[in-house]
Amino acid sequence: MDTASNLSRCAERRNALQLRMGKGVAIIPTAPERIRNRDSDYLYRFDSYFYYLSAFPEPEAVLVLLAGEEPRSILFCRERNPERELWEGVRKGPEGAKDAFGFEEAYPVESLDEHMPKLLADQPALYYAPGPTRLGTRASWDG
């Protein structure tokens, strides 16, 4: 499957999920990176639910889907960092990810705490998938 049709398919999946949700917010984080030893990580493997809806292959990312009268898909991801990219590979950054993956909005993952109160305000439902790499099971999410 080529990239364009894969991204189109992901957009269709996001829309289908938003329709099934009716109204509310879904929060889908990707899998964390795993450290192998002091200065080496295991090869990164994204979360399957996250990738199914986004096709975004980078770590430290969260997909937020807002359903209702004005559905939106928002990606929170790492910003570009030329120094880290030299060692870890190229990052899309919020602007690049928004354009390349078809999200309505994209922000740095560091701004997640700033945006979430506004995104969750007056929402009738919150959707998330519990599990070992999901919300509430990572120390970084528990504050």
Secondary structure, DSSP 4 states (H G I P E B T S, - for coil): --HHHHHHHHHHHHHHHHHHH-SEEEEEE-PPP-EEETTEEPPP---HHHHHHH----SS-EEEEEESSS-EEEEEEPPP-HHHHHHH----HHHHHHHHHT-SEEEEGGGHHHHHHHHHTT-S-EE---STTSTTSSTTT--
